[in-house]
Amino acid sequence: MTTVFPVFAGSVITNPESSRILAETATITRRVILRGTPPAETILQLPELSPCALLQTNTQTTNLFGVGAGKGLADVVIEIQRIRGTGNPILRPALRAVKIGFANCEILPIVSVITRNYELFFESGDNVMHTPRITSTDLLPSTTISFSLAAMSIRQVSGIIPTELFMPVTCDDHPSEKAVISVVPHPLFALTDTNGNFTITKVPHGKYLLRALHRGVSSINRLIREVTAGKSEIVPVNFVVDSPRS
């Protein structure tokens, strides 16, 4: 029987052997709020005569802080870590595909989250050659995946990347193309939406540490919450993040 795990919204489990473990599950949900004024984004300068720049119609910036309604902070990775010896184990993920697009001097989505068993699809959406590069800095020496992506094509990359947060995704041909990929060990994670909302479903009973991590705010790594998942329980967990210049 196949076990299917969605990319951003927790886990949907179709394996009947898992029914006992998931008889008592919780939903963890709420928001990440930015306190203070985010720093101004830096405008990226593109070579005027490059093919990529000729296709670009919008001003490119660093896009570190996406702030929505009520100062909700977008693109925050919410990661769960189970406290050893408490509750049911977190099930391991099955293979799941994620697509990253290269077009008009941009990489979208800017922030992606995947599990360790993965398939990445890199797609060129314009008539320009791209050379994607993923760099893992947690390994010594650092590990790099790089390849050519022809115009209007799709390339699949499968395998195992180390569990690591915010690995840079760049393009050797276009320095303005920048994004990050976070690799997490299991499917119980979330990425906040444009208004800072997040939801993690199907959390087995147990005690957990929640981490909220953002690539532009180093202090958020210390924001840790403990929750106890119970039967059909909704656990509200808010994070307040201080702006670097607040």
MIVOKOL-875144 format. One record per residue (C-alpha): residue in three letters; z, x, y. Coordinates in steps of 0.02 Angstrom, whole numbers, plus 50000, padded with zeros to 5 digits. Last residue first. Example, Ala and Ser with C-alpha at 12.3 -4.5 7.8 and 13.67 -1.06 7.14 Angstrom:
% MIVOKOL-875144
SER503575068449947;ALA503905061549775;
***
This chain:
% MIVOKOL-875144
SER507585066452348;ARG506415081252330;PRO506425084052140;SER506555065152117;ASP508115059652024;VAL507825049551866;VAL508795033851823;PHE508675028851640;ASN509045011351575;VAL509445006451396;PRO509504988251342;VAL509764985951154;ILE508984970251082;GLU509784966250914;SER508984957750765;LYS510294965950652;GLY511034981450730;ALA510454997350816;THR511855007750891;VAL511395016551051;GLU511795033751123;ARG511005039051288;ILE510415056151344;LEU509815061151517;ARG509825080151508;ASN507935081751489;ILE507755071551647;SER508275086751747;SER506575095051725;VAL505625081851822;GLY503715083651828;ARG503295083151642;HIS504425068251609;LEU505655066551466;ALA506845052251424;ARG507945056451276;LEU508795043551167;LEU510145048751045;TYR510345037050899;LYS511655028250796;GLY511095017850648;HIS510225002050591;PRO508345004450581;VAL507295003450742;LYS505854991150715;THR505354990950898;ILE505325003451041;THR504974995851212;PHE504645004251379;ASN504454999051561;GLY504185011651701;ASN503035000751805;THR501415009451755;ASP501945009451572;THR503275020551492;LEU502795029951334;ALA503755025451177;PHE504505033051021;LEU504995028050845;PRO503445034150753;HIS504155050550685;PRO504075069450718;VAL503445069150899;VAL501915077950971;SER501715076851160;ILE499975079051233;VAL499635084151413;ALA498195082351536;LYS497135093151651;GLU495305093051703;SER495255101851872;PRO494825118551791;HIS493125112051729;ASP492215122651599;ASP493715128851500;CYS494415111251493;THR496285108251483;VAL497585099851373;PRO499315107051402;MET500675103451273;PHE501915091351348;LEU503235090851211;GLU503125099751044;THR503145095850860;PRO501915108650795;ILE500095103050776;ILE499555097850602;GLY497785093350555;SER496305083450616;VAL495105086150762;GLN493685073650780;ARG492265075950903;ILE491395062251001;SER489805064551104;MET489065059651272;ALA488785077851326;ALA489285090551194;LEU491105094951163;SER491365113351127;PHE492965119051041;SER494715125651073;ILE496355124250979;THR497635136951037;THR499245143250959;SER500535153651051;PRO501165169250963;LEU502505164250940;LEU502495145350929;ASP503265134251063;THR501805137651181;SER500535126351098;THR498885126351192;ILE497545112851176;ARG495805117251242;PRO494335105651272;THR492635113651312;HIS491575100751404;MET489685099351425;VAL489135086751557;ASN488155070551535;ASP489675059351544;GLY490935050651433;SER491365065251320;GLU492565059651183;PHE493925069551095;PHE494605060750941;LEU496285066650879;GLU496865062250704;TYR498705063150670;ASN500145067250556;ARG501375074750677;THR501525058950781;ILE500585056650944;VAL501015054351128;SER499715055351265;VAL499875058951452;ILE498375060251569;PRO497455046951470;LEU496145051451514;ILE495485068651557;GLU494585069451724;CYS493145079151803;ASN491985064051792;ALA492255061751604;PHE493315068451460;GLY494155055451350;ILE495615057151230;LYS495685046051076;VAL497175044350959;ALA497045040650773;ARG498475037350653;LEU498945045550489;ALA500545038450416;PRO502235040750496;ARG503895045950420;LEU505275033150404;ILE506855035150507;PRO508345035750389;ASN509605021450380;GLY511275021750468;THR512315036650522;GLY512435053150427;ARG511445063550551;ILE511275055850724;ARG509515049250737;GLN508425056550876;ILE507355044550975;GLU506095049951108;ILE505585040651266;VAL504115049751346;VAL503925045551530;ASP502135041651583;ALA502575029651724;LEU504125029151834;GLY504735012151895;LYS505065012252081;GLY505294993352084;ALA503444991052053;GLY502515007052008;VAL502725025852029;GLY501495037551944;PHE502135055051976;LEU501215070551914;ASN499465065051961;THR498885082852010;THR497565075552126;GLN495705071752115;THR494845062352255;ASN493695049152182;THR491795048652157;GLN491555063152036;LEU489825065151960;LEU489275079052077;ALA490945087752047;CYS490605088851859;PRO488865096051882;SER489605109851991;LEU488875111352166;GLU490445107852267;PRO491655117352155;LEU493135105452141;GLN494745107052239;LEU496225097652167;ILE497285088352294;THR499145091552267;GLU500265076352248;ALA501635073452374;PRO503395074552306;PRO504185058652240;THR505385049652357;GLY507125046052291;ARG507755038152131;LEU506395035652000;ILE506775021651877;VAL506465021851688;ARG506495004451614;ARG507144993351473;THR506934991751285;ILE507664996251117;THR507244983450983;ALA508364983250831;THR508184982450644;GLU509154975550498;ALA508064971050348;LEU507034986650385;ILE507774997450248;ARG507654983350123;SER505834979450167;SER505264997650150;GLU504634995949972;PRO503534981650034;ASN502484994050138;THR501754984650285;ILE502734993250423;VAL502374990350607;SER503135004550706;GLY503565008450886;ALA502455003551031;PHE501395018551081;VAL500315024050934;PRO500405009750811;PHE501055014450637;VAL500205007750481;THR500855010050303;THR499555006650171;MET500005000050000;
***
